[in-house]
Amino acid sequence: MAAMPSTMVLMLSSALLLPTWTPTPVPAVSGGSSLDAVSAVSTKDAWAVGIAAVSS
């Protein structure tokens, strides 16, 4: 794969991650907020791994 400028990678990853970091209203009773936090972290880690693979 062609080497991409890091700024381009950062802009692309920011655009892809934006929906992930948008807070979703969840009833606190259901404990959904902690599930959202876990899912956001695992999604972020998956993107980080993918971006590292692309940029290496």
Jmol script that loads the backbone (N, CA, C; Angstrom):
load data "model"
ATOM      1  N   MET A   1       0.845  -1.198   0.000  1.00  0.00           N
ATOM      2  CA  MET A   1       0.000   0.000   0.000  1.00  0.00           C
ATOM      3  C   MET A   1       0.875   1.240   0.000  1.00  0.00           C
ATOM      4  N   ALA A   2       0.477   2.243  -0.720  1.00  0.00           N
ATOM      5  CA  ALA A   2       1.255   3.478  -0.787  1.00  0.00           C
ATOM      6  C   ALA A   2       1.290   4.144   0.581  1.00  0.00           C
ATOM      7  N   ALA A   3       2.433   4.698   0.922  1.00  0.00           N
ATOM      8  CA  ALA A   3       2.570   5.391   2.206  1.00  0.00           C
ATOM      9  C   ALA A   3       1.737   6.664   2.183  1.00  0.00           C
ATOM     10  N   MET A   4       0.906   6.829   3.192  1.00  0.00           N
ATOM     11  CA  MET A   4       0.067   8.023   3.281  1.00  0.00           C
ATOM     12  C   MET A   4       0.676   9.005   4.264  1.00  0.00           C
ATOM     13  N   PRO A   5       0.574  10.298   3.990  1.00  0.00           N
ATOM     14  CA  PRO A   5       1.014  11.288   4.971  1.00  0.00           C
ATOM     15  C   PRO A   5       0.265  11.090   6.281  1.00  0.00           C
ATOM     16  N   SER A   6       0.959  11.232   7.397  1.00  0.00           N
ATOM     17  CA  SER A   6       0.336  10.975   8.691  1.00  0.00           C
ATOM     18  C   SER A   6      -0.841  11.909   8.947  1.00  0.00           C
ATOM     19  N   THR A   7      -0.783  13.129   8.423  1.00  0.00           N
ATOM     20  CA  THR A   7      -1.910  14.046   8.613  1.00  0.00           C
ATOM     21  C   THR A   7      -3.157  13.495   7.935  1.00  0.00           C
ATOM     22  N   MET A   8      -2.973  12.903   6.759  1.00  0.00           N
ATOM     23  CA  MET A   8      -4.106  12.320   6.044  1.00  0.00           C
ATOM     24  C   MET A   8      -4.689  11.160   6.846  1.00  0.00           C
ATOM     25  N   VAL A   9      -3.809  10.319   7.411  1.00  0.00           N
ATOM     26  CA  VAL A   9      -4.256   9.194   8.226  1.00  0.00           C
ATOM     27  C   VAL A   9      -5.022   9.704   9.447  1.00  0.00           C
ATOM     28  N   LEU A  10      -4.494  10.748  10.089  1.00  0.00           N
ATOM     29  CA  LEU A  10      -5.163  11.301  11.262  1.00  0.00           C
ATOM     30  C   LEU A  10      -6.533  11.861  10.913  1.00  0.00           C
ATOM     31  N   MET A  11      -6.622  12.593   9.814  1.00  0.00           N
ATOM     32  CA  MET A  11      -7.906  13.159   9.409  1.00  0.00           C
ATOM     33  C   MET A  11      -8.896  12.048   9.069  1.00  0.00           C
ATOM     34  N   LEU A  12      -8.428  11.034   8.370  1.00  0.00           N
ATOM     35  CA  LEU A  12      -9.285   9.915   8.006  1.00  0.00           C
ATOM     36  C   LEU A  12      -9.766   9.184   9.253  1.00  0.00           C
ATOM     37  N   SER A  13      -8.854   8.903  10.174  1.00  0.00           N
ATOM     38  CA  SER A  13      -9.235   8.177  11.381  1.00  0.00           C
ATOM     39  C   SER A  13     -10.175   9.008  12.238  1.00  0.00           C
ATOM     40  N   SER A  14      -9.968  10.327  12.285  1.00  0.00           N
ATOM     41  CA  SER A  14     -10.873  11.196  13.043  1.00  0.00           C
ATOM     42  C   SER A  14     -12.274  11.143  12.457  1.00  0.00           C
ATOM     43  N   ALA A  15     -12.365  11.183  11.146  1.00  0.00           N
ATOM     44  CA  ALA A  15     -13.672  11.134  10.493  1.00  0.00           C
ATOM     45  C   ALA A  15     -14.359   9.799  10.771  1.00  0.00           C
ATOM     46  N   LEU A  16     -13.580   8.717  10.786  1.00  0.00           N
ATOM     47  CA  LEU A  16     -14.156   7.402  11.029  1.00  0.00           C
ATOM     48  C   LEU A  16     -14.542   7.219  12.493  1.00  0.00           C
ATOM     49  N   LEU A  17     -13.771   7.829  13.393  1.00  0.00           N
ATOM     50  CA  LEU A  17     -14.012   7.641  14.820  1.00  0.00           C
ATOM     51  C   LEU A  17     -15.094   8.558  15.365  1.00  0.00           C
ATOM     52  N   LEU A  18     -15.389   9.633  14.646  1.00  0.00           N
ATOM     53  CA  LEU A  18     -16.358  10.602  15.158  1.00  0.00           C
ATOM     54  C   LEU A  18     -17.673   9.971  15.600  1.00  0.00           C
ATOM     55  N   PRO A  19     -18.309   9.121  14.772  1.00  0.00           N
ATOM     56  CA  PRO A  19     -19.570   8.511  15.227  1.00  0.00           C
ATOM     57  C   PRO A  19     -19.390   7.667  16.485  1.00  0.00           C
ATOM     58  N   THR A  20     -18.204   7.034  16.629  1.00  0.00           N
ATOM     59  CA  THR A  20     -17.943   6.191  17.797  1.00  0.00           C
ATOM     60  C   THR A  20     -17.978   7.004  19.080  1.00  0.00           C
ATOM     61  N   TRP A  21     -17.426   8.209  19.010  1.00  0.00           N
ATOM     62  CA  TRP A  21     -17.299   9.019  20.230  1.00  0.00           C
ATOM     63  C   TRP A  21     -18.520   9.879  20.503  1.00  0.00           C
ATOM     64  N   THR A  22     -19.511   9.857  19.616  1.00  0.00           N
ATOM     65  CA  THR A  22     -20.729  10.616  19.869  1.00  0.00           C
ATOM     66  C   THR A  22     -21.486   9.951  21.016  1.00  0.00           C
ATOM     67  N   PRO A  23     -21.746  10.692  22.098  1.00  0.00           N
ATOM     68  CA  PRO A  23     -22.432  10.071  23.236  1.00  0.00           C
ATOM     69  C   PRO A  23     -23.853   9.654  22.865  1.00  0.00           C
ATOM     70  N   THR A  24     -24.210   8.444  23.263  1.00  0.00           N
ATOM     71  CA  THR A  24     -25.559   7.960  23.016  1.00  0.00           C
ATOM     72  C   THR A  24     -26.339   8.016  24.314  1.00  0.00           C
ATOM     73  N   PRO A  25     -27.501   8.642  24.319  1.00  0.00           N
ATOM     74  CA  PRO A  25     -28.296   8.669  25.545  1.00  0.00           C
ATOM     75  C   PRO A  25     -28.772   7.262  25.909  1.00  0.00           C
ATOM     76  N   VAL A  26     -28.405   6.801  27.093  1.00  0.00           N
ATOM     77  CA  VAL A  26     -28.796   5.471  27.551  1.00  0.00           C
ATOM     78  C   VAL A  26     -29.355   5.610  28.959  1.00  0.00           C
ATOM     79  N   PRO A  27     -30.458   4.960  29.256  1.00  0.00           N
ATOM     80  CA  PRO A  27     -30.971   5.007  30.626  1.00  0.00           C
ATOM     81  C   PRO A  27     -29.922   4.470  31.613  1.00  0.00           C
ATOM     82  N   ALA A  28     -29.632   5.255  32.633  1.00  0.00           N
ATOM     83  CA  ALA A  28     -28.603   4.866  33.591  1.00  0.00           C
ATOM     84  C   ALA A  28     -28.968   3.570  34.310  1.00  0.00           C
ATOM     85  N   VAL A  29     -30.270   3.307  34.440  1.00  0.00           N
ATOM     86  CA  VAL A  29     -30.736   2.132  35.178  1.00  0.00           C
ATOM     87  C   VAL A  29     -30.233   0.843  34.518  1.00  0.00           C
ATOM     88  N   SER A  30     -30.198   0.839  33.190  1.00  0.00           N
ATOM     89  CA  SER A  30     -29.854  -0.384  32.475  1.00  0.00           C
ATOM     90  C   SER A  30     -28.358  -0.696  32.567  1.00  0.00           C
ATOM     91  N   GLY A  31     -27.562   0.251  33.073  1.00  0.00           N
ATOM     92  CA  GLY A  31     -26.123   0.038  33.098  1.00  0.00           C
ATOM     93  C   GLY A  31     -25.534   0.136  31.702  1.00  0.00           C
ATOM     94  N   GLY A  32     -26.283   0.726  30.774  1.00  0.00           N
ATOM     95  CA  GLY A  32     -25.836   0.811  29.395  1.00  0.00           C
ATOM     96  C   GLY A  32     -24.612   1.687  29.218  1.00  0.00           C
ATOM     97  N   SER A  33     -24.434   2.662  30.114  1.00  0.00           N
ATOM     98  CA  SER A  33     -23.316   3.585  29.939  1.00  0.00           C
ATOM     99  C   SER A  33     -21.982   2.850  30.057  1.00  0.00           C
ATOM    100  N   SER A  34     -21.872   1.904  30.985  1.00  0.00           N
ATOM    101  CA  SER A  34     -20.620   1.164  31.101  1.00  0.00           C
ATOM    102  C   SER A  34     -20.407   0.273  29.882  1.00  0.00           C
ATOM    103  N   LEU A  35     -21.496  -0.305  29.359  1.00  0.00           N
ATOM    104  CA  LEU A  35     -21.374  -1.105  28.136  1.00  0.00           C
ATOM    105  C   LEU A  35     -20.922  -0.236  26.965  1.00  0.00           C
ATOM    106  N   ASP A  36     -21.464   0.966  26.877  1.00  0.00           N
ATOM    107  CA  ASP A  36     -21.050   1.885  25.819  1.00  0.00           C
ATOM    108  C   ASP A  36     -19.568   2.216  25.932  1.00  0.00           C
ATOM    109  N   ALA A  37     -19.118   2.439  27.167  1.00  0.00           N
ATOM    110  CA  ALA A  37     -17.709   2.774  27.374  1.00  0.00           C
ATOM    111  C   ALA A  37     -16.822   1.624  26.901  1.00  0.00           C
ATOM    112  N   VAL A  38     -17.184   0.399  27.259  1.00  0.00           N
ATOM    113  CA  VAL A  38     -16.398  -0.767  26.835  1.00  0.00           C
ATOM    114  C   VAL A  38     -16.394  -0.875  25.319  1.00  0.00           C
ATOM    115  N   SER A  39     -17.561  -0.704  24.712  1.00  0.00           N
ATOM    116  CA  SER A  39     -17.656  -0.830  23.261  1.00  0.00           C
ATOM    117  C   SER A  39     -16.866   0.276  22.568  1.00  0.00           C
ATOM    118  N   ALA A  40     -16.899   1.493  23.130  1.00  0.00           N
ATOM    119  CA  ALA A  40     -16.140   2.590  22.533  1.00  0.00           C
ATOM    120  C   ALA A  40     -14.646   2.296  22.600  1.00  0.00           C
ATOM    121  N   VAL A  41     -14.179   1.767  23.734  1.00  0.00           N
ATOM    122  CA  VAL A  41     -12.752   1.457  23.880  1.00  0.00           C
ATOM    123  C   VAL A  41     -12.347   0.361  22.907  1.00  0.00           C
ATOM    124  N   SER A  42     -13.131  -0.703  22.809  1.00  0.00           N
ATOM    125  CA  SER A  42     -12.748  -1.795  21.922  1.00  0.00           C
ATOM    126  C   SER A  42     -12.794  -1.352  20.461  1.00  0.00           C
ATOM    127  N   THR A  43     -13.755  -0.509  20.117  1.00  0.00           N
ATOM    128  CA  THR A  43     -13.808   0.015  18.749  1.00  0.00           C
ATOM    129  C   THR A  43     -12.580   0.873  18.469  1.00  0.00           C
ATOM    130  N   LYS A  44     -12.216   1.725  19.436  1.00  0.00           N
ATOM    131  CA  LYS A  44     -11.048   2.594  19.268  1.00  0.00           C
ATOM    132  C   LYS A  44      -9.799   1.736  19.095  1.00  0.00           C
ATOM    133  N   ASP A  45      -9.659   0.675  19.895  1.00  0.00           N
ATOM    134  CA  ASP A  45      -8.496  -0.201  19.778  1.00  0.00           C
ATOM    135  C   ASP A  45      -8.452  -0.882  18.414  1.00  0.00           C
ATOM    136  N   ALA A  46      -9.601  -1.308  17.934  1.00  0.00           N
ATOM    137  CA  ALA A  46      -9.649  -1.951  16.622  1.00  0.00           C
ATOM    138  C   ALA A  46      -9.196  -0.977  15.542  1.00  0.00           C
ATOM    139  N   TRP A  47      -9.673   0.276  15.609  1.00  0.00           N
ATOM    140  CA  TRP A  47      -9.258   1.285  14.634  1.00  0.00           C
ATOM    141  C   TRP A  47      -7.761   1.550  14.749  1.00  0.00           C
ATOM    142  N   ALA A  48      -7.256   1.642  15.983  1.00  0.00           N
ATOM    143  CA  ALA A  48      -5.829   1.915  16.173  1.00  0.00           C
ATOM    144  C   ALA A  48      -4.989   0.817  15.533  1.00  0.00           C
ATOM    145  N   VAL A  49      -5.390  -0.428  15.723  1.00  0.00           N
ATOM    146  CA  VAL A  49      -4.660  -1.550  15.129  1.00  0.00           C
ATOM    147  C   VAL A  49      -4.730  -1.477  13.608  1.00  0.00           C
ATOM    148  N   GLY A  50      -5.933  -1.200  13.079  1.00  0.00           N
ATOM    149  CA  GLY A  50      -6.093  -1.105  11.635  1.00  0.00           C
ATOM    150  C   GLY A  50      -5.276   0.020  11.036  1.00  0.00           C
ATOM    151  N   ILE A  51      -5.266   1.167  11.712  1.00  0.00           N
ATOM    152  CA  ILE A  51      -4.515   2.329  11.219  1.00  0.00           C
ATOM    153  C   ILE A  51      -3.021   2.044  11.268  1.00  0.00           C
ATOM    154  N   ALA A  52      -2.572   1.407  12.347  1.00  0.00           N
ATOM    155  CA  ALA A  52      -1.155   1.053  12.457  1.00  0.00           C
ATOM    156  C   ALA A  52      -0.760   0.103  11.328  1.00  0.00           C
ATOM    157  N   ALA A  53      -1.642  -0.845  11.019  1.00  0.00           N
ATOM    158  CA  ALA A  53      -1.354  -1.802   9.941  1.00  0.00           C
ATOM    159  C   ALA A  53      -1.267  -1.085   8.598  1.00  0.00           C
ATOM    160  N   VAL A  54      -2.176  -0.116   8.375  1.00  0.00           N
ATOM    161  CA  VAL A  54      -2.191   0.604   7.100  1.00  0.00           C
ATOM    162  C   VAL A  54      -0.956   1.487   6.965  1.00  0.00           C
ATOM    163  N   SER A  55      -0.584   2.164   8.048  1.00  0.00           N
ATOM    164  CA  SER A  55       0.502   3.142   7.937  1.00  0.00           C
ATOM    165  C   SER A  55       1.880   2.496   8.024  1.00  0.00           C
ATOM    166  N   SER A  56       1.971   1.216   8.417  1.00  0.00           N
ATOM    167  CA  SER A  56       3.296   0.581   8.514  1.00  0.00           C
ATOM    168  C   SER A  56       3.765   0.067   7.162  1.00  0.00           C
TER     169      SER A  56
END
end "model"
wireframe off; spacefill off
backbone 0.3
color backbone group
